[in-house]
Amino acid sequence: MPQLAIKIQNLSVTLPGHIQALRDVSVKLERGKIIGLIGPSGAGKTTLMRVLVGRQRVTSGEVLIFDLPAGSPVLRKQVSYMTQETSVYPDLTVRENLQYFAAMFGIGASEIKTRVSQIVHTVDMTSQVDQLVRRLSGGQKQRVSLAIALIGKPTLMVLDEPTVGLDPVLREQLWTLFQRLAEAGSTLIVSSHVMDEAEHCDDLLLIREGAILAHGTPTELRHQTRSNSVEESYLKLVRAAS
């Protein structure tokens, strides 16, 4: 039986202003997969991700991460969160940013140099390691944010729109990196409103108006809706739910 990374049961979240961001979400997600949260802006993707990392109070329901309640202190070193905003200091170099966050994470001084070198290599930023972050391109800044998310060797990575604003070449490079991380055993939750990116995922949650329209692999969803693409599948599901 596959091991679960995440188990969500009857999750609902109501935001201030009586906005129902998530409505009775129930799903089980396996470990070691790239799991795509696919849907338009405002669908509830970011709220769900904030719940997973313990930054969003839930109205009702249960969320377990590796069999522990989301937000449990013991999960802090197992779960990383990359927000849409670049979470780096622009007036520090790439190396200085990573050294700072590694120290904040509690990595010993003797280990930081080795760990930083490993991460810089992983995100293909070796030649930019001593550049100030403010002088980097948008895509390079995204990779620095991803590098920071990798510092603690997380077993679950939650990535909110990590490829937004990137050109196709950089997007492809990041998806290749995500695949390597999953193959090494990490579970990745990746949100996107770009439907063609869904084809890179092992598993998909199609989300609309705070509810899950469908859950399955890209192949399963295309077959289920007799569609040629995930985008076509999504549109058919939306029409059927309307």
C-alpha positions as CSV (number, residue, x, y, z in Angstrom):
1,M,0.0,0.0,0.0
2,P,1.5,3.4,-1.0
3,Q,2.7,5.6,1.8
4,L,0.8,8.9,2.3
5,A,2.4,12.3,2.6
6,I,-0.9,14.1,3.1
7,K,-4.4,13.1,4.3
8,I,-7.1,15.8,4.2
9,Q,-10.6,15.1,5.5
10,N,-13.6,17.4,5.2
11,L,-11.5,20.5,5.2
12,S,-13.2,23.9,5.0
13,V,-11.7,27.4,5.4
14,T,-13.7,30.6,5.7
15,L,-11.6,33.8,5.5
16,P,-12.5,37.2,7.0
17,G,-15.4,38.7,5.2
18,H,-17.2,35.4,5.1
19,I,-15.2,34.3,2.1
20,Q,-15.3,30.5,1.8
21,A,-11.9,29.7,0.4
22,L,-12.1,25.9,0.7
23,R,-15.2,23.8,0.8
24,D,-15.3,20.3,2.2
25,V,-12.0,19.1,0.7
26,S,-11.0,15.5,1.2
27,V,-8.1,13.8,-0.5
28,K,-5.1,11.5,0.1
29,L,-1.7,12.2,-1.6
30,E,1.2,9.8,-1.9
31,R,4.8,10.4,-1.0
32,G,7.6,10.9,-3.5
33,K,5.3,12.6,-6.1
34,I,5.0,15.9,-7.9
35,I,1.5,16.9,-7.1
36,G,0.0,19.8,-9.1
37,L,-2.6,22.1,-7.7
38,I,-4.1,23.4,-10.9
39,G,-6.7,26.1,-11.2
40,P,-7.3,29.8,-11.9
41,S,-6.4,32.6,-9.6
42,G,-8.8,32.7,-6.7
43,A,-9.5,29.0,-6.8
44,G,-8.2,28.3,-3.3
45,K,-4.7,27.0,-4.2
46,T,-2.8,29.4,-1.9
47,T,-5.2,28.9,1.0
48,L,-4.8,25.1,0.7
49,M,-1.0,25.4,0.7
50,R,-1.0,27.7,3.7
51,V,-3.1,25.1,5.5
52,L,-0.5,22.4,4.6
53,V,2.3,24.4,6.1
54,G,0.4,25.4,9.2
55,R,0.0,29.1,8.4
56,Q,-3.8,29.1,7.9
57,R,-6.4,28.4,10.6
58,V,-9.0,25.9,9.4
59,T,-12.7,26.3,10.0
60,S,-13.4,22.6,10.1
61,G,-11.8,19.3,9.1
62,E,-8.5,17.5,9.6
63,V,-5.2,17.8,7.8
64,L,-2.4,15.3,8.5
65,I,1.2,15.6,7.1
66,F,3.1,12.4,7.6
67,D,0.4,11.3,10.1
68,L,0.9,14.5,12.2
69,P,-1.5,17.5,12.3
70,A,-0.4,20.2,9.9
71,G,1.6,22.9,11.6
72,S,3.0,20.5,14.3
73,P,6.3,21.8,15.6
74,V,8.0,18.4,14.7
75,L,7.2,19.1,11.1
76,R,9.0,22.4,10.8
77,K,12.2,20.7,9.6
78,Q,10.4,18.4,7.3
79,V,8.3,20.9,5.4
80,S,9.4,23.9,3.4
81,Y,7.3,26.6,1.8
82,M,8.2,28.8,-1.2
83,T,5.7,31.6,-1.5
84,Q,4.9,33.6,-4.7
85,E,7.0,36.5,-3.3
86,T,10.7,36.3,-3.6
87,S,11.9,35.4,0.0
88,V,15.5,36.7,-0.3
89,Y,17.6,39.7,0.7
90,P,18.4,41.7,-2.4
91,D,21.5,43.4,-1.0
92,L,23.2,40.1,-0.1
93,T,24.9,37.7,-2.5
94,V,23.4,34.3,-3.2
95,R,26.0,32.7,-0.9
96,E,25.3,35.1,1.9
97,N,21.5,34.6,1.7
98,L,22.0,30.8,1.9
99,Q,24.5,31.1,4.7
100,Y,22.1,33.3,6.7
101,F,19.1,31.0,6.2
102,A,21.2,27.9,7.0
103,A,22.3,29.5,10.3
104,M,18.7,30.5,11.1
105,F,17.6,26.9,10.4
106,G,20.1,25.6,12.9
107,I,22.7,24.1,10.7
108,G,26.1,24.0,12.4
109,A,28.8,26.4,11.2
110,S,31.1,23.5,10.2
111,E,28.3,22.2,7.9
112,I,27.1,25.4,6.3
113,K,29.8,25.7,3.6
114,T,29.3,22.1,2.4
115,R,25.5,22.4,2.5
116,V,25.5,25.8,0.6
117,S,27.7,24.3,-2.1
118,Q,25.5,21.3,-2.6
119,I,22.3,23.5,-2.9
120,V,23.9,26.0,-5.3
121,H,24.9,23.1,-7.5
122,T,21.4,21.5,-7.2
123,V,19.7,24.7,-8.5
124,D,22.4,25.4,-11.1
125,M,23.5,28.7,-9.6
126,T,27.2,28.0,-9.1
127,S,28.4,30.8,-11.5
128,Q,26.1,33.4,-9.8
129,V,26.9,32.4,-6.1
130,D,28.8,35.6,-5.4
131,Q,26.4,38.0,-7.2
132,L,24.1,40.3,-5.3
133,V,20.6,39.0,-5.6
134,R,19.2,42.4,-6.8
135,R,21.4,42.0,-9.9
136,L,19.9,38.6,-10.8
137,S,17.2,38.0,-13.4
138,G,13.7,37.1,-12.3
139,G,14.3,33.4,-13.1
140,Q,17.5,33.4,-11.1
141,K,15.8,34.9,-8.1
142,Q,13.2,32.2,-8.3
143,R,16.0,29.6,-8.1
144,V,17.5,31.3,-5.1
145,S,14.1,31.2,-3.4
146,L,14.0,27.5,-4.2
147,A,17.5,27.0,-2.9
148,I,16.4,28.5,0.4
149,A,13.5,26.1,0.5
150,L,15.9,23.2,0.1
151,I,18.2,24.1,3.0
152,G,16.7,21.8,5.5
153,K,16.5,18.8,3.1
154,P,12.7,18.8,3.4
155,T,10.6,15.7,2.8
156,L,7.6,17.9,1.7
157,M,8.1,21.0,-0.4
158,V,5.1,23.3,-0.9
159,L,5.8,25.7,-3.9
160,D,3.2,28.4,-4.7
161,E,3.4,29.4,-8.4
162,P,7.2,28.8,-8.6
163,T,7.3,29.3,-12.4
164,V,5.1,32.4,-12.7
165,G,6.6,35.0,-14.9
166,L,9.4,32.8,-16.2
167,D,10.1,32.2,-19.8
168,P,9.5,28.7,-21.2
169,V,13.2,27.6,-21.0
170,L,13.5,28.5,-17.4
171,R,10.2,26.9,-16.6
172,E,11.4,23.7,-18.2
173,Q,14.6,23.8,-16.2
174,L,12.7,24.1,-12.9
175,W,10.4,21.2,-13.8
176,T,13.5,19.1,-14.5
177,L,14.8,20.0,-11.1
178,F,11.5,19.2,-9.5
179,Q,11.6,15.8,-11.1
180,R,15.1,15.1,-9.7
181,L,13.9,16.1,-6.2
182,A,10.9,13.8,-6.4
183,E,13.1,10.9,-7.7
184,A,15.3,11.5,-4.6
185,G,12.3,11.0,-2.3
186,S,10.8,14.4,-1.7
187,T,7.1,15.1,-2.1
188,L,6.4,18.3,-4.0
189,I,3.1,20.3,-4.0
190,V,3.3,22.7,-6.9
191,S,0.5,25.2,-7.7
192,S,0.0,26.7,-11.1
193,H,-2.7,28.3,-13.2
194,V,-0.8,27.4,-16.4
195,M,-2.6,24.3,-17.6
196,D,0.2,22.9,-19.8
197,E,2.4,22.6,-16.7
198,A,0.0,20.0,-15.4
199,E,1.5,17.5,-17.8
200,H,4.8,17.6,-15.8
201,C,3.0,16.3,-12.6
202,D,2.6,12.8,-11.4
203,D,-0.7,13.5,-9.7
204,L,-3.2,16.4,-10.1
205,L,-5.8,18.2,-8.1
206,L,-8.0,20.3,-10.3
207,I,-9.4,23.1,-8.2
208,R,-12.2,25.6,-8.7
209,E,-14.0,27.9,-6.3
210,G,-12.5,26.2,-3.3
211,A,-13.5,22.6,-4.2
212,I,-11.7,19.8,-6.0
213,L,-13.1,19.1,-9.4
214,A,-11.0,16.0,-10.0
215,H,-8.0,14.1,-8.7
216,G,-5.8,11.8,-10.7
217,T,-2.8,11.5,-13.0
218,P,-2.8,13.6,-16.2
219,T,-3.5,10.4,-18.2
220,E,-6.4,9.4,-16.0
221,L,-8.0,12.8,-16.2
222,R,-7.7,12.9,-20.0
223,H,-9.1,9.4,-20.2
224,Q,-11.9,10.2,-17.8
225,T,-13.1,13.2,-19.8
226,R,-12.1,11.9,-23.2
227,S,-9.9,14.9,-23.7
228,N,-6.6,15.6,-25.5
229,S,-5.1,17.8,-22.8
230,V,-5.5,18.6,-19.1
231,E,-6.8,22.0,-20.1
232,E,-9.5,20.5,-22.2
233,S,-10.3,18.1,-19.3
234,Y,-10.5,21.0,-16.8
235,L,-12.9,22.9,-19.1
236,K,-15.2,19.9,-19.5
237,L,-15.3,19.3,-15.8
238,V,-16.1,23.0,-15.1
239,R,-19.0,22.9,-17.6
240,A,-20.3,19.6,-16.1
241,A,-20.2,21.2,-12.6
242,S,-22.0,24.4,-13.7
